[in-house]
Amino acid sequence: MLSSMEAVRRLMDLRHRGRAEDLPAVLAATAPLLDVESATVLLVDYAQLALHPLRGTTLDMATARGVEDTPAGLAFTTAVTQWADAGDGGLLWLPLLHGAERLGVLEFRVKAYPSEATRHDLEVIAALVAELIASRRFYGDAVEQTRRRLPMQLAAEIIWNQLPPLTFAVDGTIVTAVLEPCYDVGGDAFDYAANDDVLHVAIFDTVGHGISASALTTLTLNSYRNARRSGLSLADTCRSIDKWIRSQHPGAFVTALMAELDIPTGRYRRISAGHPAELFLRDGVALPSLPTPNTLPLGLGHMLTRPPTVIEVQLEPGDTLVLYTDGITEARDAAGDLFGVDRLSAFLLAELRQGAAAPEVMRRLIQTIVSYENDDLRDDATAAMLQWRRR
């Protein structure tokens, strides 16, 4: 126990004077204190295809692990500790979670399967490592350089720096999202925030691509946040964003779906500004779509005299809503067939029936879309899943 506390103390020192890339060396130094031979941080890449050693790792045995069909990948996708016997010891993989956000796994090489008390200590270490990665990542580029497998285009750099973490959970309710192509996205974005009893969720699809689209997306996201933080209603938020887009980018427009969920009661309210309706899933079936659109795309609102219409529906515990951009449903295979809403709905229902967690459903969805288009997306593809559980 004292040795474990010393390991914690050494790691805690990084909170005040350390970088993310210092983690591998500190973990190597503390490994004997934890009764393990080595400890390696493996972070998931942007495409969520593989887990890679954090920059600064020098162990010869530290190699990338696939997310599919490996114990390390299973620890990542299920958030459950995995073990592999190696004869002269084994490997233990613990998920690295920052809240509900999946960062990767912490790999321990051990001489024998650890006792329950030791496993508990290692879980504490994994939780601390995840917190250190999340808090120190902004003071250097080690985490970003580890996660990137391809050069990131400037438009994508701008967008990713605007987005919140992919996954967030509060009181049993979860929101989780995905974006592709992750290294070249420019026009799609999502946002969320939990304030008091309200969870705000929005998805945006900007006309165009590249730097001009990312500039418009940046304005849209920050206009949305400014309106939300100013306490504007959903309808007034829509008007405010519309005004700023029309002022700064005349002739341009953004489709959007902006929603508010009252977490204690499940009351769901939303506006669709020229955007596809979300999928509404309940008890293994798809319910009829909510009315859409309720107003013109953002930037074109001056063409209507009536205010945006807010649609309201009462959710039941376990209900799932999936917001998406048209890059999902308009993906085409080699024969030119659209992926379509029906295929999207069937895919999501099948995954949920199998018990896959929401972040994993979204990861599998985007891999399916990329594969459907032969690894060559014609348009940005973004989706966000919202699952409500009664507090």
N, C-alpha and C positions, 0 to 999 in steps of 0.2 A: 504493500500500500504506500509506504514512504517513497519507494522508488518511482511509483506511478505519479505521485504528487510532484516529485522533482522533475519528471518529464513534462508535466503540465506547466510547472513554473517556467521551464526553459522555453516552451512554446509561447507562453503568455508574454515573455519578454519581447517577442516579435510585434506585439500590438503597438509598442511605443517606439521601437527602433529596429525595424526590419522591413524587408520587401517580400513579396510572394516568392520570388526565386531563392530566398534564403531558407525556405521551408525544407527542401530536400536535405540540406546539410544538417539542420537542427534535428530532423527526424532520424538521420543516420547516427547522430551523436546520442540521441535518447533511446534508440532501439534496445540496447542492453538493459536499460532501466525498465523496459516494458516486457523483458524476457522474450524478445523476438529478434530474429537475425537481421531483418531489414524491414523498412516501411517506405512505400512508394506511393506518391500521389499521382493518380491517373485522371486526367480531365477529358470530358467529352468534347469532340470537335463540333463546329457549327452545324454540320450536316447530321449530327448525332449518329454517326456510323461507327466510330471507333473511340477508344479511350487511350490517351497519350500521356507519357510521363511529363510531369511539370518541368518546364525549363529550369535547369540547374541540377537535374538528376544525373548522377554519374555512374550509377550501378550498371554493370555489364548486362545483368539479367533484366533490366527495365526495358520492356518493349511494349509497343501498342497492342491493345486487346480489342478485338471486334465486339461491337455491341450485340450482334447476332451470334448465337450458338457458342458463347463462352461463359464460364462461371462469372468472370468479371462483368460481362455484359448483363448477365442475369441479375447480379447485385444492383446494377444501375437501373435496369428496366422495372424491377420489382421492389426496389428499396429494401431488400431482405439480404442479410449476410449470407455469403456463400463460402463453401469449403471444398478444397481439392487435395486429396491425399497424394503425396509424392514419394511414399516409401520411407525416405529418411526425414520425414517431416511433412510439411504441406504448406498450402497457400490459403490465406483467409482474405476475403474481400468484403469490406464494409462500405455501404453507400455514403457518399458525401452529400449531405442535404443542408441547404441554407433555407430554413423554413420548409416550404414545399418544393423549392427549386432544386433540381437535380444537377449537381456540378460534375460528378464523376464517382470514383471509388477510391478507397485507401486500401492498398494491397500490403498485407503482412506476410512475410515468410517466417514460419515458426518451426521449431524442432518437433513439436507434437501438438495435437489439438488442444487448445487452451481450456482451462477450467472456466466455470461459469463466472467466477469473480474476475478472472483475467479478461474474459470476453467483455464484461461490463466496463472494465478499465479501458479497453481498446475502443469501445463505443464512445466513451467520453473523449478520448483522443481524436477520434474521427469527427465528432461534433465540433471540437475546438479547431481542428484543421479546416473544416468547412467555413467556420466563422472567420478565420484568419484569411482564407482565400478571398472571401466576399469583401472583407474590409480593407485588405491590402492591395487588391487588384488594380485600384485606381492610381496607385503611386508608382507604377511602372508598367511595362508592356509584356511581362513574362506570361501572364495568364492568356492574354490575347494571342501572343505568338505561339503558345502551345495549342490553342484551340483552332488556329487557322491552318488549313491544309492546302489552300490556294490563295493567291493574291486577292485581296478584297478591293473591289472597285470603290472609287471615292464616293459615289452615290450611296452605295451600301454602307460604307463607313459612317456617313452622315446619319442614315436611318437607324442603324443599330445603336448609335450613341444617343438616340432619342427615346429608345424603347425601355419599358420596365422589364424586370425579369420575366421569363417565359411562363412561370407558374406561381400562383399565390393561393393560399387557403386561409379561410377564417371561419371559425365556428362550424366546421363541416362542409361549408360551401367552398367550391374551388373554381378558379378560372385559369385556363392554360391555353397557350397559343403556339403557333409555328409559322415560319416565314421561309419561302423559297422563291428564287434561287438565293441562298443565303449570302453568297459572295457578290451578287450583282443586283440585289433588290433595289428598287428606286421609288416606286409609286405606292406601295402598300404599307400600312402600319396599323398598329393596334395600341390601345391604352386601357388602363384600369386604375381604380383607386378605391380604397375602403375608408369611408368617413362616417363615424358614428355607426348607425345601423344601415347605411346605404352603401352598396357596392356599385360603382360606376364602371361601365364597360363600353368600349367603342371600337369600331373597326373602320378603316378608311381606305379608299381606292382612288388614287390621284390619276388624272388624265396624263398621259405621256410617260416618259421613262428617262433615266439618266439624271444628270445634275439638276436640270430645270424641274423635274418631277420631285426630286428629293427636297428642293428648296420650298416647293409648294406644300409638300407633306410636312416639313418642319414647321411652317407657318400654321398649318391646320392643327397639328398636335398641340402646339403651344397656345393657340387660340382656344382650343378645347379645354386645356388645363387652366388657363386664365379665367375663362367663364365659370368653370366648375369651382375653382378656388374663390371666386368672387361671390359664390352662392346663387348663381343664376339658375332659373328653372331649366328644364330640358328644352322647352320651346325657345326660351331666350338664349340659351347656349347655341342652339341651331342658328338663330338670327345673328348672333355675334360672330360666329365663325364665317357665316355667309358674307357678312359685311367686310371682314378683313380680307377674305379671298378676293372679293370683287374690287376692293380698294388697291390691293397690292399686285394682283395677277388678273387684270381685266380680261374676260373672255375664257379664262380657265375654270375648271370645276373639279369637284371631288365628290364622289358618292360616299355615303356614310351610313352606318347604323349605330345609333347612340342609345344606350339603355341604362336604366337604374333598377336595381333589385333591392327591395327592402328585406334585409336578411332575416329578421325575426318572423315576418309574416309570409314571405314568398310573393309579395306583390311585385310584378314585373311591368315596367313602363318603358316604352321605346319610341323613337322616331326613325323612320327609314327615309333618308334623303337620296332618292333615286337608286337605292341599294337593294340587292336581292334579299328576300326574306330569310330569316334564320330558320334552321331546321328545329322542330319542336318534337322531342322524343319523350315518350312516357310509357313505362311498363312494357318495353320491348316493341313498341309500335311508333310510327311517325304520325303525329297529329296534323290536322290541316294547318297550312301556313298562316301566319298573322298577316293582316292587310299590308300591302306594300305596292308602290312607295306611298309615303304620307306627305311628302313635299318634294320639290325639285332638288337636284344635286346642289351642294354647297357652292356658292358663287353665282348661282342662277336664280336665287330666291326672289330677286326683284321682279321676276317675270310673273309672279303670283301675287294676288292681293290678299288672299286669306293666309292666316298664320299656320305654321306646321301643326299637323294633327298628332297628338300623343295617343298611342295604342296601349291599352292596359289589359293584363291578363293575370289571373291568380294561378300560381304554380302549386303543384303538389310535391311533397317530399320525394326526392329522387329524380325529379324532372331534369332533363338535359336540353340545353339550347346550344346550337352550334352556329356561330356567325362565320361567314366566309366571303371572300372576294370571288369575282367571276373567273379568276385564274384557276380555281379549283374545278368548277363545274364545266368550264369551257376547254379544259385540257383535252387534247386529241391524240388518239393512237395512230399507228402507221396507216391505218385505213381511213383516217379522218373522222372516226366516230367520237363524239363528245363523251366525256366521263359522265356528265349529267347529274341532275339532282337525285334521280332514283338510285343510281349506282352509289352515290355518296351516302344517301340514307341507308341503303342496305349494308354498306361497308361499316358504318358507325354502329348500327344496331347489332351486327354480328360481333364486333369487337366488344361492345358493352355486355353482350350475353356471355361472353367468355370470361368476364370479370376483370378485364384489363383496366388499370388505373387511367384516369383522364389524360395525364401527360403522355402516357405510353400510347394511348389511342391516337393522340395528335401526332406523335412521332411516326407511327405506322401509317397514318393517313398521308403525310407528306411524302414518305418514301414510296407509297403506292402511286401518288400523283406523278412523281418524278419518273418512276418506272413506266407508267402508262404513256408518258410522252418521250420514252426512249432516252431519258437523261438529258433532254434538251427542252426546257420549259419555254413556251412561246410568250408567257406573260407571268407577272408576279402572282404567286399563289399563297394566300394567307388564310388562316382559320383560327378561331378561338372557341373553346368549349367552356360553357358555364353550367355547373351542376349545383343544384340547390338541395341542401339538407336542412331540416328544421333545427334551430338552435337548441 
